[in-house]
Amino acid sequence: MVVPKGDHMTDQSLPAFRALGEDEIHRGRVIRVVQARFEGPEGERFQRDIVRSPGAVAVVPVLDGADGPDTLLVHQYRPAIDRWLMEIPAGLRDQPGEDPAATAVRELIEETGFSAGGVELLTVFLNAAGMTDQSTHIYLARDLDEVGSAGVGVEEAYLEVRS
């Protein structure tokens, strides 16, 4: 299988690398790990282990309060690093075909119990381009209304919302 081309800029003056294919090593519920083969500008061949991901979203939820705007944060356990983190709400794009903005709205409700009157895309970035194709869409969420948490998973059962 040939590695699909992503959204990126190309510059004809740069040395040409070529993706030759990849073999799946592991398929999980959301991610895949592949061993990909490439050819360098002078024909040298090399392999890389790559995590294939559907991507992620993160939300900066701004709550308008009497003392001015405040940002909601979540304090939650993250198994990948075996520790608690204080962070903005975030999650994987684990619903096939779901638009990133819809994922952001869903994750905001799941993690904070607030819905947004609207979300605005701030940026998209590559998390760790040396090992994964995962990109994260970051949204600003305004006009928040409390609707009650719809947490999913063990970690979210113990999550705390803070401002």
N, C-alpha and C positions, 0 to 999 in steps of 0.2 A: 504494500500500500504506500502511495506517495504522500508525504506530509503536505497537508493543505496550506496554501498561502494565506496569511492573515492580513489584517489592516496594518500596513506599514509603508513607510516611504522607501523608494528605491533610488539609488544614485548610481548611474552608469559608470562613474569613475572609481567606484569601490571594487575590490577584488570579488570575483564571482564564486560563491559557494553554491552547492547543489544538494538538495535533499534527495536521497536515494530510496528511502523507504523506512519502515519501522516494524518491529515485532512486539506484540503485546506480551508483557511479562505478568501483569496482574490487572484484573478488572474488579473494582469495588463497587459499592452502591452508587457513588457519585464520580469518583476519579478513576483514571486508568494510568498504569505505569507502562511505558514502552521503552524499548531499546531502539534508538533511531540511528540510521546510517547516513553519513554525509560525505561529500567530496569537496576538498579544498581547491583553491584557485590553480594550484599546480598539479592536480590529480591525486593528492594525498587523501587517503580514506581514513575516517574516524567514526567512532560511535559515542553516543551520549545517552544516559538514562534520563527520561523526561516524564514528568507528571502531566498528564492531559486532564484539564479541568473545564467544566462548563462555565467557570467564572464565579464572581462573587459580587455582592453589593455592600455598601456601607452607607449609613444615613446620619447626617448631622441634624438632629431634631431640635428646633428652636421653639421654646415655650415662652410665650409672652406673659410676664408676671407683673405684679404691682411695682416691683423694684427694677423693672426692665427685663430684657430678654435673658433667658437662661437656657443652657444646653443640657438635654437629658443624656445621661451616661448609663451604661450597664456594668455592673460588677458581676463577672461570671467566671466559672471554672472553665479552662480551656485544656482538654485532654492532650492535645498535640505537644504542649509544653509543660503539662502537669503543674499548672499554677493558676491562680486567680488573676484576672486582668480587669482594669477599669478602662472601658473603651466605648466608642460610639456603637450603636446597634449595627450588626453586620451578619451576613450569612451567605452561604453558597447558593448559586443559581441551580438548585437541585430539582426544579419542576420543569421538565422538558417543554420547550416552546414558550415559556413564560417570558414576557418582556422584562428587561432589567428594572424599569420603573415600577412595574407591578410587584416584582420581587422585593424591591425596597419598601413599598407600602406594606406588604405582607410581613416582612421581617420586623418592621417598626411596630406593628400591632403585636406580633408574637413576643417580642422581647420587652416592650415598654407598656403595652396596653393602651397606646395612643394611636389614633389614625391622623392622617395629614390631609388638610384641605388641598394641598398640592405639593408636588416634589419637583425640584429643579436639578438637572444634572450639573454638577460642578466640574468633574473631571473623570477621566478613565486612566488608570495606570496599570502597568505590568508589575506584579508582585515580586517575582524573583526570576527574571528572564533567563538566568543561567540554568534553571532546573525545571521550570514549568511554563506553560502557555497561559496560565490563569491571569485574567485581567479583573480589576475591581472597578465598578462604577460607583462613584461617590455622589450622593444626592443631598441637597438641602431640603428639609421638610419644615413647612410652616403651617400656621392655622391648625394647631393640634387640638384634638378633642379626645378626652378619655373615653375608651370604649371597653376596657377590660382586657386583660392579657389572654392570649391564646397560645401560650408556650407549647413547644413541641420538644420532647426529649428530656432526659434526666437533668442535663446541665441547666436548661431553662427553668426547671422546677425550683431551682435554688438561686436563680439569678435575682439580683437586687437592682432596682432602678434608682438612680441618684441624679441630683441636679446641682 
